[in-house]
Amino acid sequence: MDEPPKANWIDSSLVQLSTNENTPTEYLIHRDLLQQFDNNISIRRKRRTMGDSREETEQTQFKIHTNCASTLMRFIQWAYTRNYSLATSTTCNCDCLEGHNEFIDHALVYNTAVSHEIPELKDLALGKLTSNIVEAFNSCNFESDQDDVSKQGFLEGIVDLLDRVSYSPCFDKVEKADKMMTWLGRFVAWRMEDFRRHSRFMDVVFPEMHSYVLPNMISAAQPPWQLSNPYQLEGETLESKENEG
């Protein structure tokens, strides 16, 4: 991946970038680098008192759309390198990270990218998430009829992700017809026979109608990564999307 051109930002001043919390976590980032991606990033300026006069300081604080300090660190890592690692993490007070897994970590970065309209980071996070899911799935022996710890752990991880993405305010920018949700829906449809036996899956996906809907659902014939366009909904065409715009 190409690094951002240093000449555009290396000599600019450092500013503070913080999480969207009452008691935010803050890190430093070059002003001009951040401003390349500052769509919808709220800016607030501190004021200082000097005697009887007030003047605005030159230091600008930026706030990113996440409550997760680790997501903030990964955003900054990506801004400088055009990549991020889950090894880049810190202590978080984010509610949706209770019992979290790597799937949720990538999805949080994805939500931040959607919020700030950063397609490059959005595609990177989605690619990391789906690759992580495929790799974890392939490491389990789903061809066996026996239930084992690895299979149950994998299913639990996907159900946790669906739960957070569907109901947590940490994922307020992800829509139901979003690329990530479409891919996850196709994956679940492909492994429906496995998921329908999961104790929490029905309550997460169909909290009110699962007892009527789930028994009549049919598994998909292919996994999403074997489809020509795994992010496109059934019946949706490029023409229909253009007409909506």
NORUR-V785250 format. One record per residue. N is the residue number from 1. RES is the residue in one letter. OMEGA is omega in radians with two decimals (999 if undefined). D_FIRST is the distance of its C-alpha to the first C-alpha in Angstrom with 2 decimals. Layout:
((N:RES:OMEGA:D_FIRST) (N:RES:OMEGA:D_FIRST))
This chain:
((1:M:-3.13:0.00) (2:D:3.05:3.77) (3:E:3.08:6.48) (4:P:-3.12:9.53) (5:P:-3.02:12.20) (6:K:-3.09:14.51) (7:A:-3.09:17.56) (8:N:-3.01:17.58) (9:W:-2.95:18.19) (10:I:-3.11:18.83) (11:D:-3.13:22.55) (12:S:-3.11:23.09) (13:S:3.09:25.19) (14:L:3.09:24.24) (15:V:-3.14:25.22) (16:Q:3.06:25.76) (17:L:-3.01:23.79) (18:S:3.03:25.89) (19:T:-3.07:26.29) (20:N:-3.07:28.68) (21:E:3.05:31.66) (22:N:3.04:35.14) (23:T:-2.96:34.28) (24:P:2.93:30.58) (25:T:-3.06:28.13) (26:E:3.03:26.65) (27:Y:-3.13:23.83) (28:L:3.09:23.01) (29:I:3.11:20.10) (30:H:-3.05:20.05) (31:R:-3.06:21.90) (32:D:3.06:20.05) (33:L:3.14:16.61) (34:L:-3.06:18.22) (35:Q:3.00:20.00) (36:Q:-3.06:16.92) (37:F:-2.91:16.94) (38:D:3.04:20.68) (39:N:3.06:21.96) (40:N:3.05:24.90) (41:I:-3.07:24.28) (42:S:-3.12:27.87) (43:I:3.03:29.01) (44:R:-3.11:32.14) (45:R:3.06:33.86) (46:K:3.06:36.14) (47:R:3.13:39.53) (48:R:-3.13:41.66) (49:T:3.10:45.40) (50:M:-3.06:47.03) (51:G:-3.14:50.79) (52:D:-3.07:51.91) (53:S:3.09:48.94) (54:R:3.07:45.53) (55:E:-3.10:42.48) (56:E:3.13:38.90) (57:T:3.11:36.53) (58:E:-3.08:33.51) (59:Q:3.10:31.29) (60:T:3.09:29.51) (61:Q:3.13:28.50) (62:F:-3.14:25.90) (63:K:-3.13:26.14) (64:I:-3.05:23.43) (65:H:3.01:24.53) (66:T:3.03:24.71) (67:N:-3.01:27.45) (68:C:-3.13:25.26) (69:A:3.12:24.44) (70:S:3.08:21.82) (71:T:3.07:19.99) (72:L:3.13:20.27) (73:M:-3.14:18.80) (74:R:3.07:15.77) (75:F:-3.14:15.35) (76:I:3.09:15.60) (77:Q:3.12:13.16) (78:W:-3.12:10.53) (79:A:-3.11:11.80) (80:Y:-2.99:11.28) (81:T:-3.03:8.04) (82:R:3.03:6.32) (83:N:3.07:7.58) (84:Y:-3.10:11.30) (85:S:3.07:13.94) (86:L:3.05:17.46) (87:A:3.06:18.75) (88:T:-3.06:18.23) (89:S:3.11:21.55) (90:T:3.11:24.92) (91:T:-3.11:28.32) (92:C:3.03:28.39) (93:N:-3.08:31.45) (94:C:-3.08:29.86) (95:D:-3.04:32.48) (96:C:3.13:30.19) (97:L:3.10:28.81) (98:E:-3.08:32.25) (99:G:-3.01:31.91) (100:H:3.07:28.22) (101:N:-3.08:25.84) (102:E:3.10:22.13) (103:F:-3.12:22.34) (104:I:3.12:23.64) (105:D:3.13:21.05) (106:H:-3.13:18.21) (107:A:3.09:20.63) (108:L:3.07:21.30) (109:V:3.12:17.73) (110:Y:-3.13:17.92) (111:N:3.11:21.25) (112:T:3.12:20.07) (113:A:3.09:17.32) (114:V:-3.10:20.13) (115:S:-3.07:22.49) (116:H:3.05:20.50) (117:E:3.14:19.29) (118:I:-3.04:15.53) (119:P:-3.10:14.39) (120:E:3.12:10.61) (121:L:3.10:11.65) (122:K:-3.13:14.52) (123:D:3.12:12.77) (124:L:-3.13:10.51) (125:A:3.12:13.84) (126:L:3.11:15.79) (127:G:3.10:13.77) (128:K:-3.14:14.12) (129:L:-3.09:17.75) (130:T:3.10:18.76) (131:S:3.12:17.30) (132:N:3.13:19.13) (133:I:3.14:22.24) (134:V:3.13:22.27) (135:E:3.13:21.86) (136:A:3.11:24.60) (137:F:-3.10:26.77) (138:N:3.13:26.63) (139:S:3.12:27.69) (140:C:3.14:30.87) (141:N:-3.12:33.81) (142:F:3.09:34.42) (143:E:3.12:36.51) (144:S:3.11:39.14) (145:D:-3.10:41.74) (146:Q:3.04:41.99) (147:D:3.07:40.42) (148:D:-3.05:38.60) (149:V:-3.09:36.76) (150:S:3.12:33.25) (151:K:-3.14:33.88) (152:Q:3.10:35.48) (153:G:3.11:32.77) (154:F:3.13:30.08) (155:L:3.12:32.23) (156:E:3.12:32.93) (157:G:3.12:29.25) (158:I:3.13:28.72) (159:V:3.07:31.95) (160:D:3.12:30.98) (161:L:3.12:27.75) (162:L:3.12:29.85) (163:D:-3.11:32.40) (164:R:-3.09:30.09) (165:V:-3.08:28.17) (166:S:-2.94:31.53) (167:Y:-3.09:33.65) (168:S:3.07:31.90) (169:P:3.08:31.55) (170:C:-3.13:28.18) (171:F:-3.04:26.91) (172:D:-3.10:28.84) (173:K:-3.12:26.18) (174:V:-3.12:25.63) (175:E:-3.07:28.08) (176:K:-3.14:29.85) (177:A:-3.12:28.43) (178:D:3.13:24.84) (179:K:-3.11:22.17) (180:M:-3.12:22.03) (181:M:3.11:25.83) (182:T:3.13:26.24) (183:W:3.13:24.13) (184:L:3.12:26.03) (185:G:3.12:29.27) (186:R:3.13:28.73) (187:F:3.14:27.96) (188:V:3.13:31.08) (189:A:3.14:33.12) (190:W:-3.13:32.22) (191:R:-3.04:33.40) (192:M:-3.12:36.17) (193:E:3.09:38.82) (194:D:-3.06:37.04) (195:F:-3.08:36.26) (196:R:3.09:39.73) (197:R:3.13:41.22) (198:H:-2.99:39.16) (199:S:-3.08:41.47) (200:R:-3.02:39.30) (201:F:-3.08:37.39) (202:M:-3.13:40.25) (203:D:-3.14:40.74) (204:V:-3.05:37.08) (205:V:-3.13:36.61) (206:F:-3.05:40.19) (207:P:-3.09:41.92) (208:E:-3.00:45.00) (209:M:-3.02:45.22) (210:H:-3.09:43.63) (211:S:3.11:47.02) (212:Y:-3.01:47.58) (213:V:-2.96:44.18) (214:L:-3.12:42.55) (215:P:-3.09:45.30) (216:N:3.14:44.92) (217:M:-3.11:41.15) (218:I:3.13:40.14) (219:S:3.07:37.10) (220:A:-3.07:34.47) (221:A:-3.04:34.47) (222:Q:3.00:30.73) (223:P:-3.07:27.78) (224:P:-3.09:25.20) (225:W:3.05:22.56) (226:Q:3.13:25.17) (227:L:-3.13:25.71) (228:S:3.08:24.47) (229:N:-3.06:23.51) (230:P:-3.10:23.61) (231:Y:-3.09:22.97) (232:Q:-3.13:25.97) (233:L:3.08:29.39) (234:E:3.10:32.42) (235:G:-3.12:34.21) (236:E:3.11:31.40) (237:T:3.09:30.48) (238:L:3.14:28.31) (239:E:-3.12:31.65) (240:S:3.13:32.79) (241:K:3.10:29.65) (242:E:3.12:30.18) (243:N:3.10:33.82) (244:E:3.14:33.01) (245:G:999:31.09))
